[in-house]
């Protein structure tokens, strides 16, 4: 009874899944049939009777193509555990350039609204995935759709046949019941190989996505470079430059007073010496903000340990072996860790955090975990989104797990070779 019950349960689940697959994959052909029926009902006497079915077929196919493909990918992932990358072209960030124009990944617009609108329609109609989706909604009905329709068709035949008198009707009903019961556990499974074969991103789509990603990174790099230059200019103008000007005035005044009032001249010299030390400290801080010397001299792990000493946060840093990678990757990972630890302290109110480094043949893996309040969400234009884009420049990835109440766990992976 146990095996029979398990088989019956599997058949029932398979029957329901087959009905769902048939309904999803045959939705577009049902729209076609309805459009043709409406055109026939309109009447052949009307010379424009052919126009309505054509319009309905085209509009229905375009409107339902992407939702049907998304539904099929969701069903396959949920039932069979097969994840199929959608491959749809993602919208790059819309950024304002130093010229005042807005760059949307395709062109420049005068306002952000115009840039977003232009970006939306360009992506929607130029996405190579549109042709793939249209091909799938044409192929799926005659493959997965027909096979998945066998169990419900068999049930319908059994109900109609067994409910009527006559030997032929009952034989048809019995055959329908056998067909429904026999193929119910397996009919829905055809959708998986069909979806894998026809819904995967093509090489052209992968190339287009990569080009769009590199274009977005170029725009981000341009904006970040301009912002960094403005920051350096502002820090030099308001800090070190002002102190050096005051230092020059003090030395000039001391030079005139050295014979008439030596004591006052000495006091001015002492003030100038203090100003020189302060200017030197500011210049060192500015240089450290661009590229921390400890990162160049002692490597990534020790640089993170030195960073942790300046935070009001207990940070443990663990590394299986010394980590040495290319300088641009070190800098991106270092400032990424600094961003995460600062967020943990400022927004998550964390008291403890841990940073773990691991390097293997695939690349560098950095995990940062804190005991903060959690609930971290990546917002467009925020620090985490910027970190993701910085890592994407090196084909790196960012994974964030932060349930409400904590803990927050962030994993950064960058493919690279050790030095």
C-alpha positions as CSV (number, residue, x, y, z in Angstrom):
1,X,0.0,0.0,0.0
2,X,2.9,2.3,0.7
3,X,4.2,2.1,-2.9
4,X,0.8,2.3,-4.4
5,X,0.0,5.4,-2.3
6,X,3.3,7.0,-3.2
7,X,2.7,6.3,-6.9
8,X,-0.9,7.7,-6.7
9,X,0.4,10.8,-5.0
10,X,3.0,11.2,-7.7
11,X,0.5,10.8,-10.4
12,X,-1.8,13.4,-8.8
13,X,1.0,15.9,-8.5
14,X,2.2,15.1,-12.0
15,X,-1.4,15.6,-13.3
16,X,-1.6,19.0,-11.7
17,X,1.8,20.1,-13.0
18,X,0.9,18.8,-16.5
19,X,-2.3,20.9,-16.5
20,X,-0.2,24.0,-15.4
21,X,2.4,23.4,-18.1
22,X,-0.3,22.9,-20.8
23,X,-2.1,26.1,-19.7
24,X,1.1,28.2,-19.8
25,X,2.5,26.9,-23.0
26,X,-0.8,26.8,-24.9
27,X,-1.8,30.3,-23.8
28,X,-0.4,32.0,-26.9
29,X,-2.0,29.5,-29.4
30,X,-5.3,30.0,-27.5
31,X,-5.0,33.7,-28.2
32,X,-4.4,32.9,-31.9
33,X,-7.4,30.6,-32.1
34,X,-9.6,33.2,-30.4
35,X,-8.4,35.9,-32.8
36,X,-9.2,33.7,-35.8
37,X,-12.6,32.8,-34.4
38,X,-13.4,36.5,-33.9
39,X,-12.4,37.3,-37.4
40,X,-14.6,34.5,-38.8
41,X,-17.5,35.7,-36.6
42,X,-17.0,39.2,-37.9
43,X,-17.9,37.8,-41.3
44,X,-16.2,37.2,-44.6
45,X,-18.4,39.9,-46.3
46,X,-16.4,42.6,-44.5
47,X,-13.3,43.4,-46.5
48,X,-11.4,44.2,-43.3
49,X,-12.3,41.0,-41.5
50,X,-8.7,39.7,-41.8
51,X,-7.2,42.8,-40.1
52,X,-8.6,42.2,-36.6
53,X,-7.2,38.6,-36.3
54,X,-3.7,39.8,-37.5
55,X,-3.6,42.7,-35.1
56,X,-4.8,40.5,-32.2
57,X,-2.3,37.7,-33.0
58,X,0.6,40.1,-33.2
59,X,-0.3,42.1,-30.1
60,X,-1.1,39.0,-28.1
61,X,2.1,37.3,-29.0
62,X,4.3,40.4,-28.2
63,X,2.4,41.0,-24.9
64,X,2.5,37.4,-23.7
65,X,5.9,36.3,-25.0
66,X,8.0,37.4,-22.0
67,X,5.5,36.6,-19.3
68,X,5.1,33.0,-20.6
69,X,8.9,32.5,-20.7
70,X,9.3,33.9,-17.2
71,X,6.5,31.6,-16.0
72,X,8.2,28.5,-17.6
73,X,11.6,29.4,-16.1
74,X,9.9,29.8,-12.7
75,X,8.1,26.4,-12.9
76,X,11.3,24.6,-14.1
77,X,13.3,26.1,-11.2
78,X,10.7,25.3,-8.6
79,X,9.8,21.7,-9.7
80,X,13.0,20.4,-11.2
81,X,15.7,22.6,-9.6
82,X,17.0,23.7,-13.0
83,X,17.8,27.4,-13.0
84,X,17.8,29.0,-16.5
85,X,19.4,32.5,-16.7
86,X,16.8,34.9,-18.2
87,X,19.5,36.8,-20.1
88,X,17.4,39.9,-20.5
89,X,19.3,43.1,-21.0
90,X,19.6,45.0,-17.8
91,X,19.3,48.8,-17.6
92,X,22.6,50.5,-16.8
93,X,22.5,53.2,-14.2
94,X,21.5,56.7,-15.5
95,X,24.3,59.1,-14.4
96,X,24.8,62.8,-14.8
97,X,28.1,63.7,-16.5
98,X,30.3,66.7,-15.7
99,X,28.8,68.4,-18.8
100,X,25.3,68.4,-17.2
101,X,23.9,65.8,-19.6
102,X,22.5,62.5,-18.5
103,X,24.1,59.3,-19.8
104,X,21.7,56.3,-20.0
105,X,24.0,53.7,-21.6
106,X,23.0,54.5,-25.2
107,X,23.1,58.3,-25.5
108,X,23.0,61.7,-23.7
109,X,19.8,63.5,-22.8
110,X,19.2,66.8,-21.2
111,X,17.1,65.5,-18.3
112,X,17.0,62.4,-16.2
113,X,13.4,61.7,-17.2
114,X,14.2,61.8,-20.9
115,X,17.2,59.6,-20.3
116,X,15.1,57.0,-18.4
117,X,12.4,57.0,-21.1
118,X,14.8,56.6,-23.9
119,X,16.6,53.9,-22.1
120,X,13.4,51.9,-21.4
121,X,12.3,51.8,-25.0
122,X,15.7,51.1,-26.4
123,X,16.2,48.1,-24.1
124,X,12.6,46.9,-24.6
125,X,12.7,46.7,-28.3
126,X,16.4,46.1,-29.0
127,X,16.9,43.3,-26.5
128,X,18.0,40.1,-28.5
129,X,16.0,38.1,-25.9
130,X,12.8,39.2,-27.7
131,X,13.4,37.0,-30.7
132,X,14.3,34.1,-28.4
133,X,11.1,34.5,-26.5
134,X,9.0,34.6,-29.7
135,X,10.7,31.5,-30.9
136,X,10.0,29.7,-27.7
137,X,6.3,30.5,-27.6
138,X,6.1,29.1,-31.1
139,X,8.0,25.9,-30.4
140,X,6.8,25.2,-26.8
141,X,3.1,24.5,-27.8
142,X,4.0,21.7,-30.3
143,X,6.5,20.1,-28.0
144,X,6.0,20.5,-24.2
145,X,2.4,21.8,-24.6
146,X,1.1,18.8,-26.6
147,X,2.8,16.3,-24.3
148,X,1.6,18.0,-21.1
149,X,-1.9,18.1,-22.5
150,X,-2.2,14.3,-22.7
151,X,-3.2,13.8,-19.1
152,X,-6.1,16.4,-19.1
153,X,-7.2,15.2,-22.5
154,X,-7.2,11.6,-21.3
155,X,-9.3,12.6,-18.3
156,X,-11.8,14.5,-20.5
157,X,-12.0,11.5,-22.8
158,X,-12.6,9.1,-19.8
159,X,-15.3,11.3,-18.4
160,X,-17.1,11.7,-21.7
161,X,-16.7,8.1,-22.8
162,X,-17.6,6.4,-19.6
163,X,-20.6,8.6,-19.1
164,X,-22.2,7.5,-22.4
165,X,-23.8,4.2,-23.4
166,X,-22.2,2.1,-26.1
167,X,-19.2,-0.1,-26.3
168,X,-17.2,2.3,-28.5
169,X,-17.7,5.2,-26.1
170,X,-16.7,3.1,-23.1
171,X,-13.6,1.7,-24.8
172,X,-12.6,5.3,-25.7
173,X,-13.2,6.3,-22.1
174,X,-11.2,3.4,-20.7
175,X,-8.3,4.2,-23.1
176,X,-8.5,7.9,-22.0
177,X,-8.3,6.8,-18.3
178,X,-5.3,4.6,-19.0
179,X,-3.6,7.4,-20.9
180,X,-4.2,9.9,-18.2
181,X,-3.1,7.7,-15.4
182,X,-0.1,6.3,-17.2
183,X,1.5,9.5,-18.4
184,X,0.5,11.8,-15.6
185,X,3.7,11.5,-13.6
186,X,5.9,12.1,-16.6
187,X,4.1,14.4,-19.1
188,X,5.1,17.6,-17.4
189,X,8.8,16.8,-17.4
190,X,9.2,17.4,-21.1
191,X,9.1,21.2,-20.4
192,X,12.5,21.1,-18.7
193,X,14.7,20.0,-21.7
194,X,12.6,22.2,-24.0
195,X,13.2,25.2,-21.8
196,X,16.9,24.5,-21.3
197,X,17.3,24.2,-25.1
198,X,15.4,27.2,-26.2
199,X,15.4,29.7,-23.2
200,X,19.1,29.8,-22.6
201,X,20.8,33.1,-23.5
202,X,22.5,32.9,-26.8
203,X,26.1,33.9,-27.5
204,X,24.9,37.1,-29.0
205,X,22.8,37.9,-26.0
206,X,25.7,37.2,-23.6
207,X,27.9,39.4,-25.7
208,X,25.3,42.2,-25.7
209,X,24.9,41.9,-21.9
210,X,28.7,42.1,-21.5
211,X,28.9,45.2,-23.7
212,X,26.1,46.9,-21.7
213,X,27.9,46.0,-18.5
214,X,31.2,47.5,-19.7
215,X,29.4,50.6,-20.9
216,X,27.9,51.1,-17.5
217,X,31.3,50.6,-15.9
218,X,32.8,53.1,-18.2
219,X,30.2,55.7,-17.2
220,X,30.7,54.9,-13.5
221,X,34.4,55.2,-13.9
222,X,34.0,58.6,-15.6
223,X,31.8,59.9,-12.8
224,X,33.9,58.5,-10.0
225,X,37.0,59.9,-11.5
226,X,35.5,63.4,-11.8
227,X,34.2,63.3,-8.3
228,X,37.6,62.1,-6.9
229,X,39.4,64.9,-8.7
230,X,36.9,67.5,-7.3
231,X,37.4,66.0,-3.8
232,X,41.2,66.2,-4.1
233,X,41.1,69.8,-5.3
234,X,38.7,70.8,-2.5
235,X,40.8,69.1,0.2
236,X,44.0,70.7,-1.1
237,X,42.4,74.1,-1.5
238,X,40.7,74.2,1.9
239,X,43.3,72.3,3.9
240,X,46.9,72.1,2.9
241,X,47.0,75.0,0.5
242,X,45.5,77.4,3.1
243,X,47.9,76.2,5.7
244,X,50.9,76.6,3.4
245,X,49.8,80.2,2.5
246,X,49.5,81.0,6.2
247,X,52.9,79.4,6.8
248,X,54.5,81.6,4.1
249,X,53.0,84.7,5.7
250,X,54.3,83.7,9.1
251,X,57.8,83.2,7.8
252,X,57.7,86.5,5.9
253,X,56.6,88.3,9.1
254,X,59.2,86.5,11.2
255,X,61.9,87.5,8.8
256,X,61.0,91.2,9.2
257,X,60.8,90.9,13.0
258,X,63.9,88.8,13.6
259,X,66.1,91.9,14.3
260,X,63.5,94.2,16.0
261,X,61.6,91.7,18.1
262,X,63.4,88.3,18.3
263,X,60.9,86.8,20.8
264,X,57.9,87.5,18.6
265,X,59.8,86.2,15.6
266,X,60.5,83.0,17.5
267,X,56.9,82.6,18.4
268,X,55.9,83.0,14.7
269,X,58.5,80.4,13.8
270,X,57.0,78.0,16.3
271,X,53.5,78.6,14.9
272,X,54.9,78.0,11.4
273,X,56.5,74.8,12.5
274,X,53.1,73.6,13.9
275,X,51.4,74.6,10.7
276,X,53.9,72.7,8.7
277,X,53.3,69.6,10.7
278,X,49.5,70.0,10.4
279,X,49.9,70.4,6.6
280,X,52.0,67.3,6.4
281,X,49.5,65.3,8.3
282,X,46.7,66.5,6.0
283,X,48.7,65.6,3.0
284,X,49.4,62.1,4.4
285,X,45.6,61.7,5.1
286,X,44.8,62.8,1.6
287,X,47.3,60.3,0.1
288,X,46.0,57.6,2.4
289,X,42.5,58.2,1.0
290,X,43.8,57.7,-2.5
291,X,46.0,54.7,-1.8
292,X,46.8,53.7,1.8
293,X,50.6,53.2,2.2
294,X,50.1,50.2,4.4
295,X,48.2,48.5,1.6
296,X,51.2,48.9,-0.7
297,X,53.8,48.1,1.9
298,X,52.2,45.2,3.9
299,X,49.5,43.9,1.7
300,X,45.7,43.6,1.9
301,X,45.3,41.5,5.1
302,X,47.6,43.8,7.2
303,X,45.9,46.9,5.7
304,X,42.5,45.6,6.9
305,X,44.0,44.9,10.3
306,X,45.3,48.5,10.5
307,X,41.9,49.8,9.4
308,X,40.2,47.8,12.1
309,X,42.3,49.5,14.8
310,X,40.7,52.9,13.9
311,X,37.1,51.7,14.2
312,X,35.0,51.5,17.4
313,X,34.3,47.9,16.5
314,X,35.9,44.7,17.5
315,X,37.1,43.2,14.2
316,X,38.8,39.8,13.8
317,X,40.7,39.3,10.6
318,X,41.6,35.7,9.5
319,X,43.6,34.6,6.5
320,X,44.7,31.1,5.6
321,X,47.8,32.4,3.9
322,X,49.2,35.8,2.8
323,X,47.0,37.4,0.2
324,X,48.8,39.1,-2.7
325,X,46.9,40.1,-5.8
326,X,47.1,42.9,-8.4
327,X,47.1,46.4,-6.9
328,X,43.8,47.5,-8.5
329,X,42.0,44.4,-7.1
330,X,43.6,45.0,-3.7
331,X,42.4,48.6,-3.7
332,X,38.8,47.7,-4.7
333,X,38.6,45.0,-2.1
334,X,40.1,47.1,0.6
335,X,37.8,50.0,0.1
336,X,34.9,47.5,-0.2
337,X,35.7,46.1,3.2
338,X,36.0,49.6,4.6
339,X,32.5,50.4,3.3
340,X,31.0,47.3,4.8
341,X,32.6,47.8,8.2
342,X,31.6,51.4,8.3
343,X,28.0,50.5,7.4
344,X,28.0,47.8,10.1
345,X,29.0,50.4,12.7
346,X,27.0,53.3,11.5
347,X,23.7,51.8,10.3
348,X,23.7,48.3,11.8
349,X,25.0,49.3,15.3
350,X,27.2,46.3,15.3
351,X,29.7,45.6,18.1
352,X,31.7,42.7,16.5
353,X,32.7,41.9,13.0
354,X,34.8,39.3,11.3
355,X,36.7,39.4,8.0
356,X,37.9,36.2,6.4
357,X,40.2,35.9,3.4
358,X,40.5,32.8,1.3
359,X,42.4,32.4,-2.0
360,X,42.2,29.3,-4.3
361,X,42.6,28.5,-7.9
362,X,39.4,30.3,-8.8
363,X,40.3,33.7,-7.2
364,X,40.0,35.7,-4.0
365,X,37.0,35.2,-1.6
366,X,36.4,37.7,1.2
367,X,33.6,37.2,3.7
368,X,32.5,40.0,6.1
369,X,30.1,39.2,8.9
370,X,28.8,41.4,11.7
371,X,26.4,41.1,14.6
372,X,24.4,44.2,13.7
373,X,20.6,44.6,13.3
374,X,20.5,43.3,9.7
375,X,17.9,44.2,7.2
376,X,20.6,45.5,4.8
377,X,19.1,46.4,1.4
378,X,21.0,47.3,-1.8
379,X,19.6,50.6,-3.1
380,X,20.3,52.0,-6.6
381,X,23.0,54.6,-6.3
382,X,24.0,53.5,-2.8
383,X,27.3,52.4,-1.4
384,X,26.6,48.7,-1.9
385,X,25.5,49.3,-5.5
386,X,28.8,51.2,-6.1
387,X,30.7,48.3,-4.5
388,X,29.0,45.8,-6.8
389,X,30.0,47.9,-9.8
390,X,33.6,48.2,-8.6
391,X,33.9,44.5,-8.3
392,X,32.1,43.9,-11.6
393,X,35.0,45.8,-13.3
394,X,37.1,42.7,-12.4
395,X,34.3,40.2,-13.1
396,X,33.8,40.0,-9.3
397,X,30.5,39.2,-7.5
398,X,28.8,40.5,-4.4
399,X,26.4,38.3,-2.3
400,X,24.5,39.8,0.6
401,X,22.6,37.9,3.2
402,X,21.0,40.1,5.9
403,X,17.8,39.0,7.5
404,X,16.0,41.4,9.9
405,X,17.7,41.1,13.3
406,X,21.0,40.0,11.8
407,X,23.6,38.8,11.3
408,X,24.7,40.4,8.0
409,X,26.9,38.3,5.9
410,X,28.6,39.6,2.7
411,X,30.7,37.6,0.3
412,X,32.9,39.2,-2.2
413,X,34.5,37.0,-4.9
414,X,37.0,38.2,-7.5
415,X,38.6,35.9,-10.0
416,X,42.3,36.5,-10.0
417,X,45.7,34.8,-9.7
418,X,47.9,35.2,-6.7
419,X,51.2,37.0,-7.1
